[in-house]
Amino acid sequence: MIKKVLVANRGEIAVRIFRTLREMDISTVAVYSDDDRDSMFVRYADYSYPLEGSSAKDTYMNIDKIIKIAIEAKVDAIHPGYGFLSEKEEFAKAVKEAGLIFIGPSAQVIKLLGNKFEARTVAERLSIPLVPGVNRAINNVAEAEDIASSIGYPVMIKPAAGGGGKGMYIANSKDELKDTFFKSQSVAESLFHNDSVFIERYYTDVHHVEVQLLADSHGNVVHLGERECSIQRRFQKIVEEAPCLTISQELKDKIFEYAISIAKEVQYTSAGTVEFLYSNGEVFFLELNTRIQVEHAVTEMVTDIDIVKMQVLIADGKELPIKQKDIHLKGHAIECRIYSEDTNNGFMPSAGAITYYQVPDGLGVRVDSGIGQNSFISHYYDSMVAKLIVKGNTRQEAISRMSRALDEFVIEGVNTDIDYLKAIMGDTSFINLEINTDYLKVKHEDLIISANKTKHGKKLYSQQDYEYNESLSNQGETRTEDKTETMSIKSKENMLQQFVDEVSMPSELFIDG
């Protein structure tokens, strides 16, 4: 029985997982890098242990360190969160070999579905429509040209082992294909240590729609409805909704059937997300993500089902406590990802100390955050710092609520995309559901102009309030620090002085779902 869990992650997702574990009366263990030693998730956990180092490679991507801590902390299970090691079959395998429970699918399934060729082959075997392309690596430009000619331009060249929207490039004609091929191959080798790439037809007027699944080890598989995830920059989602209002119920039923059939075919267990493209009445399978998604919260808001709790129960060998007939979507939810980035400068990540932090509240508003007043945003990790999720009875009510909540969300000290998100909520095309995956490419300049006109949210706290709150926070940090010193397996005396260097981040740090 699972009684103690280590979360091999950081930031908002670590806090979010800890909250569910606390409600389940399960002890929590955090692991943290030098840069994260004073972070919220470290203070929230019952026990916390240093990973010693700052880079992801030395810390959250270091399997040996994490497994060693898990054993010494005597945990029963490890939850990987998203990003980092969450889709590494080597990690799932190492957890099992250490005699621990991996809260996620098996290593074999992660390996199978993590290979885009194999995943396409599974879908093809089940007669599920695929984006036109090939189920194998493309070895040279000449071969790429032949395939592109047969499926038609524009095409997208993608790393076979990719993620986070990295290494994906579009060629609109044969003249662009050569450079695009080598760029994708170079990024694939650099970020994924695998230069295999493949080609798919690129559709310009499409919606990105995904289905949330839950599957247990007793053969039960249910879906929790679908999400609309078409608002993307650099192939990364920034706004997500549930349900999707751009496709018919008939088509929804079809993708639910497709998603469940794939899960059953590979004997999938845990939470999973099957992604599709929708265009002109047709849907095409993209992939099955073998982890919890960033945007899982919008599904939780409309179903009132705790997806992390379901993951833990499934990992503990229990049967799903819900049946498909019991699952009903109510209302409409929208999520905005809050990034520390400069939207005026190509979404460049922004690092530094948070000098003012104010989160919204009120009916139907949820904030999943890993930062607070005086938190430090490091260049070492993905720039997403929080998620703002709202629910309304209708989509229009949800948009109005999100606009109000964004106006109350104030972060100073670093650049953020809050004003940009406010501009999206006020855009006529977005309001009228005239959206697709190219929405931001088309509307970006207009959104920037609108965002710059409406800068700065409503500050609700005075400096005196913050000085008082800061004194309380410091007292809390002192108590937590004492706890951490006592409960960690290693002393923090040799920890490096905190520093920030802008570095190239591994692909696992870029969150795309």
Secondary structure, DSSP 4 states (H G I P E B T S, - for coil): ---EEEE---HHHHHHHHHHHHHTT-EEEEEE-GGGTT-HHHHHSSEEEE---SSTTTTTT-HHHHHHHHHHTT-SEEE--SSTTTT-HHHHHHHHHTT-EESSS-HHHHHHHHSHHHHHHHHHHTT--B-SB-SS-B-SHHHHHHHHHHH-SSEEEEETT--TTTT-EEESSHHHHHHHHHHHHHHHHHHHS---EEEEE--SS-EEEEEEEEE-TTS-EEEEEEEEEEEEETTEEEEEEES--SS-HHHHHHHHHHHHHHHHHTT--EEEEEEEEEETTEEEEEEEE-S--TTHHHHHHHH---HHHHHHHHHTTPPPS--GGG----SEEEEEEEE-EEGGGTTEE--EE-SEEE---STTEEEEES--TT-EE-TTS-SEEEEEEEEESSHHHHHHHHHHHHHH-EEESS--SHHHHHHHHT-HHHHTT---TTHHHHHHHHHHHHHHHT--------HHHHHHHHHHHHHHHHHHHHHHHHH-SS-STTPPPP-----PPPGGGS---
